[in-house]
Amino acid sequence: MIIKSMANRLNIHAIIFGMVLLAMCTHANAFLVSDFSGSKVELDDFIGDGRWTVVMLWQLDCIPCEEQKPAIEAFHKQHASTNAHVIGLVVDGHEYMPEIKSFHDANPTLFPSLVVFGDVFHEQIIEETGKQFPVAPGYIVYSPDGEIKLAINRLIDVDQLIGHIESQFSN
């Protein structure tokens, strides 16, 4: 119990440390992705609309992604019409579009997802966050005005992330 409590405190400290590192609060840059029909869109078209935006980076056959999606979906469902929403970002890459569509059709989410272009994704994510995202799930959190507040590139307790974001609603 003591070890779990210490681990929870370390996760909270890691989230806060990540926020301090991103205190420069850069605005969302052009981040080219596509919808499931293959049409090119920019991620920043979905960011800075007066709501908090949680971008969940997920990939095919990612067990932790699937384990975290129900909590992320519940968060999206509860807040999408008011103060926060979720955008999925499929990091497998556009070259896997048939597999991604098939997977998403069999496992739909309540939040919309977009697909990265694998040939430019790693450069774009580093430019946007200053971090590499070697595995999924990952999260990028933007403030209501489109500033990056948090970028997490490792497995975390998603309930702590949600609790932290919800605590920002009144700030």
C-alpha positions as CSV (number, residue, x, y, z in Angstrom):
1,M,0.0,0.0,0.0
2,I,2.8,2.4,0.9
3,I,4.6,1.6,-2.4
4,K,1.4,2.2,-4.4
5,S,0.9,5.5,-2.6
6,M,4.4,6.5,-3.4
7,A,4.0,5.5,-7.0
8,N,0.8,7.6,-7.3
9,R,2.6,10.6,-5.8
10,L,5.5,10.1,-8.3
11,N,3.0,10.0,-11.2
12,I,1.4,13.2,-10.0
13,H,4.9,14.8,-9.7
14,A,5.8,13.6,-13.2
15,I,2.6,15.2,-14.6
16,I,3.3,18.4,-12.8
17,F,7.0,18.3,-13.9
18,G,5.9,17.8,-17.5
19,M,3.6,20.9,-17.1
20,V,6.5,23.0,-15.8
21,L,8.7,21.9,-18.7
22,L,5.9,23.0,-21.1
23,A,5.3,26.3,-19.2
24,M,6.5,28.1,-22.2
25,C,3.0,27.2,-23.5
26,T,3.5,27.1,-27.2
27,H,0.5,27.2,-29.5
28,A,-0.4,24.3,-31.7
29,N,1.6,24.2,-34.9
30,A,0.3,22.9,-38.2
31,F,0.3,19.2,-37.8
32,L,-0.7,17.5,-41.0
33,V,-3.0,14.4,-40.6
34,S,-5.9,12.8,-42.4
35,D,-9.4,11.7,-41.7
36,F,-10.4,8.1,-42.4
37,S,-11.5,9.1,-45.9
38,G,-7.9,10.1,-46.6
39,S,-8.6,13.9,-46.7
40,K,-5.7,16.0,-45.4
41,V,-6.5,18.1,-42.4
42,E,-4.5,20.0,-39.8
43,L,-4.7,18.9,-36.1
44,D,-4.8,22.6,-35.0
45,D,-8.2,22.9,-36.7
46,F,-9.5,20.9,-33.7
47,I,-7.6,22.9,-31.1
48,G,-8.1,26.3,-29.4
49,D,-11.9,26.4,-29.8
50,G,-12.4,27.5,-26.2
51,R,-12.3,23.9,-24.8
52,W,-9.5,21.9,-23.4
53,T,-8.3,19.4,-26.0
54,V,-6.8,16.0,-25.1
55,V,-5.1,14.3,-28.0
56,M,-4.7,10.6,-27.4
57,L,-2.1,9.0,-29.5
58,W,-3.0,5.4,-30.1
59,Q,-2.1,2.5,-32.5
60,L,-3.4,-0.8,-33.7
61,D,-2.9,-3.8,-31.5
62,C,-1.9,-1.6,-28.5
63,I,-3.3,-3.3,-25.4
64,P,-2.7,-0.3,-23.1
65,C,-4.5,2.0,-25.6
66,E,-7.5,-0.2,-25.6
67,E,-7.5,-0.4,-21.8
68,Q,-7.4,3.4,-21.5
69,K,-10.0,4.2,-24.2
70,P,-13.0,3.6,-22.0
71,A,-11.9,6.2,-19.5
72,I,-11.0,8.7,-22.3
73,E,-14.3,8.1,-24.0
74,A,-16.2,8.7,-20.7
75,F,-14.2,11.9,-20.3
76,H,-15.1,13.0,-23.8
77,K,-18.7,12.1,-23.5
78,Q,-19.0,14.0,-20.2
79,H,-17.2,17.2,-21.3
80,A,-17.4,17.5,-25.2
81,S,-20.3,19.8,-25.3
82,T,-18.9,22.1,-22.5
83,N,-15.3,22.4,-21.6
84,A,-13.1,19.6,-23.0
85,H,-12.9,17.1,-25.9
86,V,-10.7,14.3,-27.1
87,I,-9.2,13.8,-30.5
88,G,-7.6,10.5,-31.3
89,L,-4.4,10.4,-33.3
90,V,-3.6,7.0,-34.9
91,V,0.2,6.8,-35.0
92,D,0.5,3.7,-37.2
93,G,0.5,6.0,-40.2
94,H,-1.5,6.7,-43.3
95,E,0.1,3.7,-45.1
96,Y,-2.0,1.4,-42.8
97,M,-5.3,3.1,-43.6
98,P,-7.2,-0.1,-44.6
99,E,-6.2,-1.8,-41.4
100,I,-7.0,1.3,-39.3
101,K,-10.4,1.7,-40.9
102,S,-11.2,-2.0,-40.3
103,F,-10.0,-1.8,-36.7
104,H,-11.9,1.4,-36.0
105,D,-15.1,0.0,-37.7
106,A,-14.9,-3.0,-35.3
107,N,-13.9,-0.9,-32.3
108,P,-15.4,2.6,-32.7
109,T,-14.8,5.3,-30.3
110,L,-17.0,8.2,-29.1
111,F,-14.3,10.7,-30.0
112,P,-13.1,11.4,-33.5
113,S,-9.7,10.0,-34.6
114,L,-7.3,11.2,-37.3
115,V,-4.3,9.4,-38.9
116,V,-0.7,10.6,-39.0
117,F,1.4,10.5,-42.1
118,G,4.2,8.1,-41.0
119,D,6.9,9.7,-43.1
120,V,6.6,13.1,-41.3
121,F,5.0,12.2,-38.0
122,H,8.2,11.8,-35.9
123,E,9.5,15.2,-37.0
124,Q,6.2,16.9,-36.4
125,I,5.7,15.5,-32.9
126,I,9.2,16.5,-31.9
127,E,8.7,20.0,-33.3
128,E,5.3,20.3,-31.5
129,T,6.2,18.8,-28.1
130,G,10.0,18.6,-27.9
131,K,9.6,14.9,-27.2
132,Q,9.8,11.7,-29.1
133,F,6.7,9.4,-28.8
134,P,8.2,5.9,-29.3
135,V,5.1,4.0,-28.1
136,A,1.4,4.5,-27.5
137,P,-0.6,5.6,-25.7
138,G,0.6,9.1,-25.4
139,Y,-1.2,12.3,-24.6
140,I,-0.9,16.0,-25.6
141,V,-3.1,18.4,-23.7
142,Y,-3.9,21.8,-25.1
143,S,-5.5,24.7,-23.2
144,P,-8.8,26.3,-24.4
145,D,-6.7,28.9,-26.4
146,G,-4.6,26.2,-28.1
147,E,-1.4,26.3,-25.9
148,I,0.3,23.0,-25.1
149,K,0.1,22.4,-21.4
150,L,1.2,18.8,-21.2
151,A,2.9,16.1,-23.4
152,I,3.1,12.6,-22.0
153,N,5.1,10.0,-23.9
154,R,4.9,7.1,-21.5
155,L,2.3,4.9,-19.9
156,I,0.5,6.7,-17.1
157,D,-2.5,6.3,-14.9
158,V,-5.1,7.8,-17.2
159,D,-7.5,8.5,-14.3
160,Q,-4.8,10.8,-12.7
161,L,-4.5,12.6,-16.1
162,I,-8.3,13.1,-16.3
163,G,-8.4,14.3,-12.7
164,H,-5.7,16.8,-13.4
165,I,-7.4,18.2,-16.5
166,E,-10.8,18.4,-14.7
167,S,-9.1,20.4,-11.9
168,Q,-8.1,23.0,-14.5
169,F,-11.7,23.7,-15.6
170,S,-12.2,26.2,-12.8
171,N,-8.8,27.9,-13.2
